Amino acid sequence: MYPPVRLDRAKLADRLDGKTILITGASSGIGEQLAHVLADCRVHLILAARREDRLHALRRALEAKAAEVSVFAGDLRDPAQLDGLIAFLHRLPDGLDIVVSNAGHAIRRSMRASLDRFHDFSRTMAINYAAPVRLLLAVLPLLERRRGHIVNVSTVSALLPPVPGWAAYLASKGAFDIWLRAAAPELARWGVAVTSVYFPLVRTPMIEPTAAYRRLPARSPQDAAAVIARLLTTRRRSYRPWWMYVAQPAAAVFRPLWIRAARRMAGGEEDGR
């Protein structure tokens, strides 16, 4: 399902030479691995995440590499902390070239278990939709000046029928995916490229709380980081795994069967199975 990713590191270093790159959600998983890949290039990496200790450990791990590394610790759901990141970016002497929107939060919970947990929906919307929209609106003038690039780390679930138990997560990821795709034609006229990356399951700390996912095939964060790095050289509009070109049409054709299967899945959740 996941063939190896061929990454031309010489081409990557040439295309990114001298650029300033923001990676959100950089303290673990895909964001952390992407920082390791890009640190071999002569770039300025700005690594943003909530966990300050992890960010500083990552910066120390990258000290001997070619990149200049800055870290910004903050919870992007907090407007004041997001304002701090935006102010930091606007003070950059060389502007901003690339934003990799990777920070996110996933919640799996049935409707029955969600009746008194509206905060699950508000917090996923805050980090998966509101924060990246607000961040991008604030830095788009910087990206326009540099003919920059936005990369959104999305999910294949945004392109497939929704799955029971994931209402909060899928609604928030789908909202930002649609917002960015709707903005992309306008941004192209500004010279700003947009890439939507539709990943399947990736073996990151975000999926660890879901026991069922530990048994499923998943892409490694190293492979996912290599995919994003390659997209930074091509500026393609989207990436999805090869099997999605079969899965998407099949999902449309067999949608009634999927709905019946989803009802059985939902029943199993409510029964505690």
VEXBATI-582650 format. One record per residue (C-alpha): residue in three letters; y, x, z. Coordinates in nm, 2 decimals, padded with zeros to 4 digits. Example, Ala and Ser with C-alpha at 12.3 -4.5 7.8 and 13.67 -1.06 7.14 Angstrom:
% VEXBATI-582650
{aa ALA y -00.45 x 01.23 z 00.78}
{aa SER y -00.11 x 01.37 z 00.71}
//
This chain:
% VEXBATI-582650
{aa MET y 00.00 x 00.00 z 00.00}
{aa TYR y 00.24 x 00.29 z 00.07}
{aa PRO y 00.21 x 00.57 z -00.19}
{aa PRO y 00.38 x 00.90 z -00.09}
{aa VAL y 00.75 x 00.93 z -00.15}
{aa ARG y 00.86 x 01.21 z -00.38}
{aa LEU y 01.20 x 01.34 z -00.26}
{aa ASP y 01.39 x 01.60 z -00.46}
{aa ARG y 01.56 x 01.78 z -00.18}
{aa ALA y 01.77 x 02.01 z -00.41}
{aa LYS y 01.90 x 01.70 z -00.59}
{aa LEU y 01.97 x 01.53 z -00.26}
{aa ALA y 02.17 x 01.84 z -00.13}
{aa ASP y 02.37 x 01.85 z -00.45}
{aa ARG y 02.46 x 01.48 z -00.46}
{aa LEU y 02.55 x 01.47 z -00.09}
{aa ASP y 02.74 x 01.80 z -00.06}
{aa GLY y 03.05 x 01.76 z 00.15}
{aa LYS y 03.00 x 01.39 z 00.22}
{aa THR y 03.05 x 01.20 z 00.55}
{aa ILE y 02.76 x 00.97 z 00.64}
{aa LEU y 02.74 x 00.71 z 00.91}
{aa ILE y 02.40 x 00.60 z 01.03}
{aa THR y 02.38 x 00.32 z 01.28}
{aa GLY y 02.07 x 00.28 z 01.50}
{aa ALA y 02.02 x 00.65 z 01.48}
{aa SER y 01.86 x 00.72 z 01.82}
{aa SER y 01.50 x 00.64 z 01.71}
{aa GLY y 01.28 x 00.51 z 01.43}
{aa ILE y 01.41 x 00.51 z 01.07}
{aa GLY y 01.77 x 00.62 z 01.17}
{aa GLU y 01.65 x 00.92 z 01.36}
{aa GLN y 01.41 x 01.03 z 01.08}
{aa LEU y 01.69 x 00.99 z 00.82}
{aa ALA y 01.92 x 01.21 z 01.03}
{aa HIS y 01.65 x 01.48 z 01.02}
{aa VAL y 01.62 x 01.46 z 00.64}
{aa LEU y 01.99 x 01.46 z 00.57}
{aa ALA y 02.06 x 01.74 z 00.83}
{aa ASP y 01.93 x 01.99 z 00.57}
{aa CYS y 02.23 x 01.90 z 00.35}
{aa ARG y 02.59 x 02.02 z 00.39}
{aa VAL y 02.72 x 01.69 z 00.52}
{aa HIS y 02.89 x 01.54 z 00.82}
{aa LEU y 02.65 x 01.31 z 00.99}
{aa ILE y 02.79 x 01.04 z 01.23}
{aa LEU y 02.51 x 00.91 z 01.44}
{aa ALA y 02.57 x 00.58 z 01.63}
{aa ALA y 02.34 x 00.41 z 01.87}
{aa ARG y 02.33 x 00.26 z 02.22}
{aa ARG y 02.13 x 00.54 z 02.39}
{aa GLU y 02.36 x 00.83 z 02.46}
{aa ASP y 02.09 x 01.06 z 02.59}
{aa ARG y 01.88 x 01.01 z 02.28}
{aa LEU y 02.18 x 01.08 z 02.06}
{aa HIS y 02.26 x 01.40 z 02.23}
{aa ALA y 01.90 x 01.51 z 02.22}
{aa LEU y 01.90 x 01.45 z 01.85}
{aa ARG y 02.22 x 01.64 z 01.80}
{aa ARG y 02.07 x 01.94 z 01.98}
{aa ALA y 01.76 x 01.92 z 01.76}
{aa LEU y 01.98 x 01.94 z 01.45}
{aa GLU y 02.21 x 02.22 z 01.57}
{aa ALA y 02.04 x 02.49 z 01.36}
{aa LYS y 02.05 x 02.29 z 01.04}
{aa ALA y 02.32 x 02.27 z 00.77}
{aa ALA y 02.49 x 01.95 z 00.87}
{aa GLU y 02.78 x 01.89 z 01.10}
{aa VAL y 02.67 x 01.63 z 01.35}
{aa SER y 02.89 x 01.39 z 01.55}
{aa VAL y 02.75 x 01.12 z 01.78}
{aa PHE y 02.90 x 00.79 z 01.90}
{aa ALA y 02.72 x 00.61 z 02.18}
{aa GLY y 02.80 x 00.24 z 02.20}
{aa ASP y 02.66 x -00.11 z 02.19}
{aa LEU y 02.78 x -00.25 z 01.86}
{aa ARG y 02.74 x -00.61 z 01.99}
{aa ASP y 03.03 x -00.53 z 02.23}
{aa PRO y 03.36 x -00.58 z 02.04}
{aa ALA y 03.54 x -00.32 z 02.24}
{aa GLN y 03.27 x -00.06 z 02.17}
{aa LEU y 03.26 x -00.15 z 01.81}
{aa ASP y 03.64 x -00.11 z 01.79}
{aa GLY y 03.59 x 00.24 z 01.94}
{aa LEU y 03.36 x 00.33 z 01.65}
{aa ILE y 03.59 x 00.19 z 01.39}
{aa ALA y 03.88 x 00.38 z 01.54}
{aa PHE y 03.67 x 00.70 z 01.54}
{aa LEU y 03.59 x 00.65 z 01.17}
{aa HIS y 03.95 x 00.59 z 01.07}
{aa ARG y 04.05 x 00.92 z 01.23}
{aa LEU y 03.80 x 01.12 z 01.02}
{aa PRO y 04.00 x 01.38 z 00.83}
{aa ASP y 03.77 x 01.37 z 00.53}
{aa GLY y 03.72 x 00.99 z 00.51}
{aa LEU y 03.39 x 00.81 z 00.49}
{aa ASP y 03.14 x 00.82 z 00.20}
{aa ILE y 02.83 x 00.64 z 00.30}
{aa VAL y 02.73 x 00.38 z 00.56}
{aa VAL y 02.36 x 00.33 z 00.64}
{aa SER y 02.34 x 00.00 z 00.83}
{aa ASN y 02.02 x 00.04 z 01.02}
{aa ALA y 02.09 x -00.09 z 01.37}
{aa GLY y 01.90 x -00.40 z 01.45}
{aa HIS y 01.70 x -00.61 z 01.70}
{aa ALA y 01.39 x -00.81 z 01.65}
{aa ILE y 01.26 x -01.10 z 01.87}
{aa ARG y 00.93 x -01.29 z 01.83}
{aa ARG y 00.92 x -01.61 z 02.02}
{aa SER y 00.79 x -01.97 z 01.95}
{aa MET y 01.03 x -02.27 z 01.95}
{aa ARG y 00.86 x -02.40 z 02.26}
{aa ALA y 00.94 x -02.08 z 02.44}
{aa SER y 01.29 x -02.07 z 02.30}
{aa LEU y 01.43 x -02.40 z 02.43}
{aa ASP y 01.62 x -02.24 z 02.72}
{aa ARG y 01.69 x -01.90 z 02.54}
{aa PHE y 01.98 x -01.96 z 02.31}
{aa HIS y 02.09 x -01.61 z 02.40}
{aa ASP y 01.80 x -01.48 z 02.18}
{aa PHE y 01.98 x -01.63 z 01.88}
{aa SER y 02.32 x -01.51 z 01.98}
{aa ARG y 02.22 x -01.15 z 02.05}
{aa THR y 02.02 x -01.12 z 01.72}
{aa MET y 02.31 x -01.26 z 01.53}
{aa ALA y 02.55 x -01.03 z 01.71}
{aa ILE y 02.37 x -00.70 z 01.62}
{aa ASN y 02.20 x -00.80 z 01.29}
{aa TYR y 02.49 x -00.99 z 01.13}
{aa ALA y 02.82 x -01.00 z 01.31}
{aa ALA y 02.84 x -00.63 z 01.40}
{aa PRO y 02.76 x -00.49 z 01.05}
{aa VAL y 03.00 x -00.74 z 00.88}
{aa ARG y 03.28 x -00.65 z 01.11}
{aa LEU y 03.21 x -00.28 z 01.08}
{aa LEU y 03.21 x -00.30 z 00.70}
{aa LEU y 03.52 x -00.51 z 00.67}
{aa ALA y 03.70 x -00.24 z 00.88}
{aa VAL y 03.58 x 00.06 z 00.68}
{aa LEU y 03.57 x -00.08 z 00.32}
{aa PRO y 03.92 x 00.07 z 00.25}
{aa LEU y 03.78 x 00.41 z 00.35}
{aa LEU y 03.47 x 00.36 z 00.12}
{aa GLU y 03.69 x 00.24 z -00.17}
{aa ARG y 03.90 x 00.56 z -00.15}
{aa ARG y 03.58 x 00.77 z -00.18}
{aa ARG y 03.39 x 00.55 z -00.42}
{aa GLY y 03.14 x 00.51 z -00.14}
{aa HIS y 02.80 x 00.36 z -00.08}
{aa ILE y 02.66 x 00.10 z 00.16}
{aa VAL y 02.28 x 00.10 z 00.23}
{aa ASN y 02.15 x -00.20 z 00.42}
{aa VAL y 01.81 x -00.16 z 00.59}
{aa SER y 01.67 x -00.51 z 00.55}
{aa THR y 01.32 x -00.66 z 00.56}
{aa VAL y 01.07 x -00.80 z 00.30}
{aa SER y 01.08 x -01.11 z 00.51}
{aa ALA y 01.42 x -01.19 z 00.37}
{aa LEU y 01.26 x -01.24 z 00.03}
{aa LEU y 00.96 x -01.43 z 00.14}
{aa PRO y 00.90 x -01.77 z 00.30}
{aa PRO y 00.99 x -01.76 z 00.68}
{aa VAL y 00.72 x -01.69 z 00.94}
{aa PRO y 00.69 x -01.90 z 01.26}
{aa GLY y 00.79 x -01.72 z 01.57}
{aa TRP y 01.06 x -01.52 z 01.40}
{aa ALA y 01.34 x -01.77 z 01.36}
{aa ALA y 01.61 x -01.57 z 01.55}
{aa TYR y 01.53 x -01.24 z 01.38}
{aa LEU y 01.49 x -01.38 z 01.02}
{aa ALA y 01.80 x -01.60 z 01.04}
{aa SER y 02.02 x -01.30 z 01.14}
{aa LYS y 01.87 x -01.05 z 00.90}
{aa GLY y 01.89 x -01.31 z 00.61}
{aa ALA y 02.25 x -01.39 z 00.69}
{aa PHE y 02.36 x -01.03 z 00.66}
{aa ASP y 02.14 x -00.97 z 00.35}
{aa ILE y 02.30 x -01.27 z 00.17}
{aa TRP y 02.65 x -01.17 z 00.29}
{aa LEU y 02.62 x -00.82 z 00.15}
{aa ARG y 02.46 x -00.93 z -00.18}
{aa ALA y 02.74 x -01.19 z -00.22}
{aa ALA y 03.00 x -00.92 z -00.16}
{aa ALA y 02.83 x -00.66 z -00.39}
{aa PRO y 02.97 x -00.77 z -00.72}
{aa GLU y 03.33 x -00.75 z -00.58}
{aa LEU y 03.26 x -00.42 z -00.42}
{aa ALA y 03.13 x -00.28 z -00.74}
{aa ARG y 03.47 x -00.34 z -00.90}
{aa TRP y 03.61 x -00.13 z -00.61}
{aa GLY y 03.37 x 00.15 z -00.70}
{aa VAL y 03.16 x 00.09 z -00.39}
{aa ALA y 02.78 x 00.08 z -00.45}
{aa VAL y 02.56 x -00.15 z -00.24}
{aa THR y 02.18 x -00.09 z -00.19}
{aa SER y 01.96 x -00.34 z -00.01}
{aa VAL y 01.63 x -00.18 z 00.12}
{aa TYR y 01.36 x -00.44 z 00.18}
{aa PHE y 01.11 x -00.26 z 00.40}
{aa PRO y 00.77 x -00.40 z 00.51}
{aa LEU y 00.65 x -00.33 z 00.86}
{aa VAL y 00.76 x 00.02 z 00.98}
{aa ARG y 00.60 x 00.19 z 01.28}
{aa THR y 00.91 x 00.20 z 01.50}
{aa PRO y 00.98 x 00.13 z 01.87}
{aa MET y 01.12 x -00.21 z 01.76}
{aa ILE y 00.77 x -00.35 z 01.68}
{aa GLU y 00.60 x -00.21 z 01.99}
{aa PRO y 00.65 x -00.52 z 02.20}
{aa THR y 00.45 x -00.73 z 01.95}
{aa ALA y 00.08 x -00.65 z 02.02}
{aa ALA y -00.04 x -00.81 z 01.70}
{aa TYR y 00.16 x -00.56 z 01.49}
{aa ARG y -00.01 x -00.26 z 01.64}
{aa ARG y -00.32 x -00.34 z 01.44}
{aa LEU y -00.15 x -00.40 z 01.11}
{aa PRO y -00.08 x -00.14 z 00.84}
{aa ALA y 00.27 x -00.01 z 00.87}
{aa ARG y 00.49 x 00.24 z 00.69}
{aa SER y 00.58 x 00.55 z 00.88}
{aa PRO y 00.95 x 00.60 z 00.97}
{aa GLN y 00.94 x 00.94 z 00.80}
{aa ASP y 00.84 x 00.77 z 00.47}
{aa ALA y 01.11 x 00.50 z 00.52}
{aa ALA y 01.37 x 00.77 z 00.57}
{aa ALA y 01.26 x 00.95 z 00.25}
{aa VAL y 01.30 x 00.62 z 00.06}
{aa ILE y 01.65 x 00.58 z 00.18}
{aa ALA y 01.74 x 00.95 z 00.11}
{aa ARG y 01.62 x 00.91 z -00.25}
{aa LEU y 01.83 x 00.59 z -00.28}
{aa LEU y 02.13 x 00.79 z -00.18}
{aa THR y 02.09 x 01.00 z -00.49}
{aa THR y 02.02 x 00.71 z -00.73}
{aa ARG y 02.25 x 00.44 z -00.58}
{aa ARG y 02.00 x 00.17 z -00.70}
{aa ARG y 02.09 x -00.19 z -00.61}
{aa SER y 01.77 x -00.25 z -00.42}
{aa TYR y 01.43 x -00.12 z -00.32}
{aa ARG y 01.12 x -00.32 z -00.23}
{aa PRO y 00.75 x -00.21 z -00.21}
{aa TRP y 00.55 x -00.23 z -00.53}
{aa TRP y 00.34 x -00.52 z -00.41}
{aa MET y 00.65 x -00.74 z -00.35}
{aa TYR y 00.67 x -00.79 z -00.73}
{aa VAL y 00.34 x -00.98 z -00.70}
{aa ALA y 00.40 x -01.13 z -00.35}
{aa GLN y 00.74 x -01.30 z -00.44}
{aa PRO y 00.62 x -01.49 z -00.74}
{aa ALA y 00.29 x -01.58 z -00.56}
{aa ALA y 00.49 x -01.71 z -00.26}
{aa ALA y 00.69 x -01.94 z -00.49}
{aa VAL y 00.38 x -02.07 z -00.68}
{aa PHE y 00.17 x -02.12 z -00.37}
{aa ARG y 00.45 x -02.24 z -00.14}
{aa PRO y 00.27 x -02.57 z -00.04}
{aa LEU y -00.03 x -02.36 z 00.08}
{aa TRP y 00.20 x -02.13 z 00.27}
{aa ILE y 00.36 x -02.43 z 00.45}
{aa ARG y 00.02 x -02.56 z 00.56}
{aa ALA y -00.08 x -02.21 z 00.68}
{aa ALA y 00.25 x -02.17 z 00.87}
{aa ARG y 00.19 x -02.50 z 01.05}
{aa ARG y -00.15 x -02.37 z 01.16}
{aa MET y 00.00 x -02.04 z 01.27}
{aa ALA y 00.27 x -02.23 z 01.47}
{aa GLY y 00.00 x -02.45 z 01.63}
{aa GLY y -00.19 x -02.14 z 01.74}
{aa GLU y 00.12 x -02.00 z 01.90}
{aa GLU y 00.19 x -02.32 z 02.10}
{aa ASP y -00.17 x -02.34 z 02.21}
{aa GLY y -00.14 x -01.98 z 02.34}
{aa ARG y -00.38 x -01.83 z 02.09}
//
